């Protein structure tokens, strides 16, 4: 675990003509936090880092505090499931099913993220405080993550979007530079501004290298919006934050069922559950497990009684 707090930041701005809005994140610290938790190989670090970066950029667009967005990739590649959850502020947490994934590099020497991800589906789940979450699924078009996010916005939200993501991993397995740019066209966008955005996209091809060189979010913004007048909104700090707790983990334990928990207790004496996001371990004794099931059964009885009273 990396004990130092992340100093990742998201910059938000809009073109002065109202044609496009842009989000820029330097996620280097977040990716290093994730590497510290999950002990990932370089390929896994790049894949998970891109998903974390994309989720943060998508999460910061949520409308209300308390809203949560989950971005997941379920491809047929050796990486398995890659998932990241972001809140309204852009804070994220995530995991990769196979942190040891190792596939041959591409012919150009770059890490083969698409080969690790494979083909399958990308899912965006938004918990907006409603009875049911909003769930949208789209095919993984490349496995490079940025192109998949671009495709999702075009097909599922009908929002023309440019997404650029980059994660540079050093020989010591740490992240040297990581970040992302998300540009979205607004209704009635000026064609001239659109042309300039498309022209400038080529300068974002080595985004991770720019962050590794120490370029600031505003310098990246100026590159993406070269020759486009814009107004800065704000720049906010974001972090890798896991909100797991003994209470939440206890609720998850109950879903295993009394019989399975009893079998584990009989074999090991305690039940240990490890958080997927931060690797924190929670240990429950026989007495604590009994109390959790008793509380769950009491809550179920009260809910059933409430339903009977509400029935006509």
Secondary structure, DSSP 8 states (H G I E B T S, - for coil): ---S---EEEEEEEETTSSEEEEEEE-HHHHHHHHHHH---HHHHHHHHHHHHHHHHHHTT-SSTT-EEEEEEEESSTT-EEEEEEETT--EEEEES-TT------TTS---HHHHH-SEEEEEEEE-SSSS-EEEEEE-SSSSSHHHHHHHHHHHS---EEEEEEEEE-TTS-EEEEEEEEEEE-TT--HHHHHHHHHHGGGGTTHHHHHHTT--HHHHHHHHTTT--EEEEEEEEE-B-----HHHHHHHHHTT-HHHHHHHHHHHSSEEEE-TTT--EEEE-HHHHHHHHHHHHHHHHHHHHHHHHH--
